[in-house]
Amino acid sequence: MTTPQYEPLRSTHDLPLTAIVIGAGLGGCAAAIALHHHGHRVLCVLDKVREFGRLGDSLGLGENAFTLLQKWGCPVSEIKRIGNQAPNMTIRRWRDGKVLAVQPLMDMAGYIGHRGDYHDVFLSWVRARGIPIRMGSEVVAYDDVDPQPIITLKSGERLKADVIVAADGIKSLARPLVLGVRDDPVSSGYACFRAFFKPTAEQRGDARINKYMGEDCVNFWIGPDTHLVQNTLRGGEEFNWIITHKDDGDVPESWFQEGDMEEVRRLVMTLDPDIRGIVEQTERCLDWKICYREPLSTWVSAGSHRIVLLGDSCHAHLPTSAQGASQAVESAGVLATALDLVNGRDEVGVATRSYEKLRFGRTRLSQLNGEDLRDRWHGILKSVDEDRDIDPEDVKIKNRWLYSFDAEEDAEKRWKEVRETIDNEFHAGQISPLC
């Protein structure tokens, strides 16, 4: 529920701008909440699935996201309460668990919890604002026209709004439209085996494997070309592990590809025994091939400039970034702010083009931060004798700089300069690519 004192902002326009959000994931929910807060009228949020399950595993949200969510009237204590309560995280050596560095958990991802639990909270915030969430509503076509683009649902129904926000994920249907070409993923050379489960009473009572089941904790084991993340929730009642490893397999991009536990057991043969046992006893896991996409040259449709990408559809992050959801929240705030700052519905294109320029640099640095961490973790033990001490700073997660940032304030501060650039580009009839 919204906090009692919360009131959304009044629209800066005579008639509020209308928006449709496609995708009811975390990014889509954030977009709907941000647009509503800024006085815009969110006609609906659409999603093709008929119901959400408790999907996924660990997800982190940083203070840069909480700053905005709280401003938008969201009681963020609901997220903090169900997240991991450990004060610190520990980075360990793969083969024996030797501690290489300890740092505050907030330095990585803020509050880590189950993606499905966090998603339920975001959905409740959208519903509390009276925004319709239409499940089983698959978008099959976009008509990129002025003054209102039109979307067609599988049912044949057609909907239109002043701006269409496509927060439809890594497999976005809108992205090829915006780019004008197909955007097939390529292998990053890495994959993740992932598991999230409730350990049995026997497992929790087994002294050989229960070291990390007694309380909330977060640990990382790093080794040559591989690392394992362990996250415990609800005082050890729920257990999550993720193994990132080299993999050049050509498997379709999927969140639900069944993993091969025999392959997992082979990968962890040299792993610290304190964590290896519970991994070996895991009954099933998922195999997620981490695919890569080059940074996009634009996030906005070329015709009307009114269909705009947000979140994973335009700036997906590696797991080691621990910022994918937080950056989607930031993007939602900047888009809503940009729509405030233009002079009306005739200038929606100015807002969307300003939004992509305001956001591209920061999201790119955040993406590269995740690549840097993965490469440091996977390479540090290759270059030194394993028995030598390693400088803790060489393996620490360096996300702290991302947190003390208000994306909406930044957009307002830079607005005049960015708006002038966009006006000049429209006048010249040539929009400069983002990269």
N, C-alpha and C positions, 0 to 999 in steps of 0.2 A: 504493500500500500504506500501511497505518497505520504510525506510528512504533513501534519495538519497545517503548518504555516506556509506550505509551498503554493505559489501562484505562478503560472507560466507568464512569460512576457507578453505584452500586447504586440500585435503585428505592427511593423513599421510602415505597412502599406495600407491604402484605403480598403482594399479587399485582401484578405490573407492569400498568399500563394498556396496552390494545392500541390500535393506530392503523393506519389504511390511508391512504396518501397517493395522491392522484389527480393525475397529471401528473409526468413524469420529467424536466422541464426543470430549470434551475438552482434555482428556488425549491423545487420538489418534492424534489430531491436534498438541498438544505440542510435541509428539514424532516425528512426521513428520518434524516439524520446527526445532527441536533440531538436528536431524540426518542430515538434509540438511545443517544447519549452520556448522556442523563439517566436511563437505565435503563428507559425505556418499550419496549414490544415492538412493533416495526413489522412487521406481518404481510406487507405487500407494498407496492410502488410500482407503480401501473398507468399505462400510457400507450396511447393508441389507435393510434399508428403502429407498424408492424412492425419498423422499424429507423430509426436516426438517421443522417442524413448530416452532412456538415460544413456546416451551414446558417448563414446570417447573415453578419455581418461583424464590426465592432469592438464590443468590450464592455469596460467598465471595472469593476474591483473595488477598493474603497478599504480603508484600514487598519481601518475599523470592521467590515468583513466578515472580514478576516484575523485580527483579534483573537479572534473567535469560532471560526472554522474551526480555528485552531491549538489553542485550548482543547479542541476536540472531537476532537483527535488527527489532524487532517489535515495532511500535510506541505505547507504552503503554498509551499514553495520550488518545487514542481512548477508552480505557477501563475506565480510570479515569473519563473521561467526562460524561459517561453514568451511572456511579455508584452513589450511595447515597452520597450526598454532606454534610451531617450532620457532625459536628466536633466531637460530643460526642454521647454516647449511655447511656441509663438510665435503671437501674435494679430496679423494683418496687415490692411492696407487692401485692399478688394476690387479696385480698379482697377489698382493698381501694386505690391502686396505690401509697401508701407511698413510697417515694424514699429511697432505701436502699444503692445504690451506683451509682456514675456517673464516667465514664472513657472514654478516647478517643476511638472513633470508631475503630481506627487502632489497638487497643489492642485486638480486637476480630478477625476480618476477613479482615482487610484492607478495600478494596472497595467492597461494597455490591451492586449488581445490579441484573437484571433479567437474569437468566441462558440462555434463548434464545437469548437475545441481545449480551451477552458475546460470546456465541457460534458463532453467525454470524460473529463477529470480528475475532475469531480464524480461521474460515473457509476462510475468506478473506485473512488472512495472509498465509495460506497454498496455496491458488490459486495464490497469488502474486509471489510465488516462482516456479510456473510452475509445481507443484506436482499434478498429476491427482487425483481427488476424484471421485471414481466410486460408484455411488449410485445404489441401487437395486442389489447389489452383495453379496449374502449370502454365507458364507463359511459353507460347510456341512461336510468336512472331512479334517484331517491333516495327512500327511505322514511324520513321524519324522525320516528323513534319512539324512545322510551325502553324499556329501558336501553341498547340498542345500535341506532343507525341502520343501515339496510340499503341497499346499492347493488346494482343489477342491471346486469349486463354484456350486451352485444349478443348474446352466446352463450346468454343465459338464466341463467347462473350468478349466484347471489346471495351476497354477502359482507357481513359485519357486524363492527363493532369498537366500542370504547368512544368513539372519536373518529374522525371522517372529516375529513381535511385536503384541501381542494380547492385545489390549486395548479395549476389547469388553464388559466391564462393569460387574456389579454385577452378571449377569446371564451368564457369560462367557462360551462359548462352548469349548474354549481352556483349561480352568482350569482343568476339569476332565482328559484331556489328560496329562497335566503336572503332576498332582497328582497321576495318575494311578488308581484313585478310584472316585466314585461319591462324590459330595460335597454338600449335601442338606442343605439348611439353616434351622436354628432353631429360634424360636421366642425369641426376646430379652425381651419380657414382656412389650414392649411399642409400641405405634403407634402414627402417626401424622395425624391430620386433617389439610389440607392445602388449602388455597384459595388465588388467585391473580386476581384482577379485577379493573376496573375503576369505582369509586364511581359516582353515578348520581349527577346531579346538585342539586337535592332536598336533597340528603344525605350530600353533602358538605355544603349546606346552613342550615342544621339542627343543631342548637347550642347544642343540647343534645348529638350529636355523632361526631361532626366534629373536636374535639380537636386535633387530629393527622393527619388532612388532609390538613393543610395549608402550610406545608413545608416539606422538606426531614427530616425524623427523624427515629430513631431506638429505640425501647423500649422492655423490657422484663418484664413480670409479673410472679413471681415465687410463688409456693405454694406446699403443701404436694403432692408428687407424680405427679406433673404436672407443666408445664410452657407454656406461650404463648409468641411468638415472633411477633412483629409488625414492618414492614418496609414500608416506604413511598418513592415513587420515583417520579421524575419529578415534584417536588414541590407540591405533594399531588394528582396529576392526577391518579397515580396508587397506589394501596393499597394491601399489602400482610400480611396475618396473618397465623401463624402455631401454633397449639396446640399439644404439646407432652403429652401423658397421658398413664396411665397403661392400658394394653390390652393384654390378653392372647389368643385372637382369632386366630384360625387356618385358616388364609386367605392366598392364594397364594401371593407370593412376586410380587407386581405390582405397577407401577407408576401411573396407570390410573383407579384404583378401585374407583368407585363413593362413596362419603361419605354421611353419614346420618346427615342432618342438624338438625333434631330433637334431635339426640344424642349430637350434638355440643351444642345446646341450653341448654340441660340438664347439660352439663359439665360446662358451663359458668354462671350458675345461681348465683354462689357466687362470680363472678369476678367483679372487679372494674367497676362501671357503666360508667366511662369515655371511656372505650374501649368495653364494653359488647354490647352496642347498635349496632355498626357497624358489629360486629360479628353476632349478632342475625339477622340482616337484609341481610346478605349474602345469595345469592340465591342457590349456590351450592359449593361443595368443593370436594376434593379428600381424600381418606383414604389410607394412606401408612403404612403398617405394617412393623415396623423396625425389620428386621431379623439380626441374628448374625451368624458370621462364626468364628471358631477358627483361630488363626494365622496359615498361611500355612507353611509347612515344606520346601517347595521349590517353586520358581517362574519360574523354567526353566525345559524344557523337558529332560527326562533322556536318550533318545537315542542319538540325535545329539547335544544336549545342545544349539540348535539354535532357538527354539521356546520359547519366553520369555513373561511373563505376565507383565502388567504395569497398574497402576491406580487402579480403583475400582475392576478390575478382581483379584487383589492380595492384596490390602491394602485399602479396603473400610472403610470410616470413618462415625461415627455418625454425625448427623446435628450439635450437640453441639461442635464438633471439629472445625467446620468452616475452615477446612484445606484440605478437600478431593481433590479439584482441584489443590490447591497449591502444595500438595505433589506429585500429578501426574506430574506436571511440573518439580519438582525437580527430580523425577525418570527418566523422559525423558532426562534431562541434564546429569545425571550420566551414563545412558546406552550409550548415544552418546560419552561421554568422555572415557568410558571404551573401546569402539570399536576403538577409536583413539589410545589408549595406547598399544594395542597388536601388534604383529609383522606381522599381515596379516590375510587373510581369514582362514588359517588353525587354528588360535587361537580364532575364534569367541566364542567357548565354554569357554575359559578362561575369555573373556570379560563378557559374560552373567553370569557366576558363580560369578565373582567378583562384578558385579552390584548388585546381590541379597544380597550379604553379606554387601556391602557398604550401602544399603538402609534399610535393615530390622530393625535395631535398632531404627533408627530415626522415621520411619513410625509407629513403634509400640508405641513409646513414644507419638507421636502425637495422635494416636488412644486413648490411655489411658487418655490423657489430656481431651478429649471430654467426656469420661466416668466419670472422676472425676468431671467435671463441672455439668453434669446432676445429679449426685448423691448429690452434694452439694446443688444445687438449689432445688431438690426434698425433701431433708431431713432437711434443716436448720430450717424451721418453725415448724418441728415436735418436736424439742428438746428444744425449748424455748417458754416462754409465748409470744404470738404474739405482745403484747404491749411493750415488752422489746426492747431496741435498739440492733441492730445487727452490729457487726463489719463489715464495708464495705469490708474488705479484705476477709471475709469468703464467699462472693458471687460474687466477681469480676472474670472476665474472665482472665485467665492467659496464654495467647498465645504469649506475647511479646518475650519470649525467642526463639520462632521459627523463627522470622523474620530476625535477623541479621546473616544470614547464606547464603553462596554461595555453593550450592551443588556440583558444578563442581570443585571449588577450594578444597573442602573437599575430593572429590574423588581423585584428583591429589596428595594431601598431603598424603593420606592413601594408595595409589596405591601399592607401593613396598611391604608393609607388607601384604596386602590382596592378591596380586598376588602370593607371596611366599606360603601363605596358600593354595591357589587353586592349585598351581603346586604340592605341597605335596599330596593333596587329589587325584589329577589325577594319580600321580605316585603310590599311594597306592590302586587305584581303588575303592575308597570309598569317595563319596561326603557327607560331614557332613550336617545334616538337619539344617535349620535355627532355629528351636525350637523343 
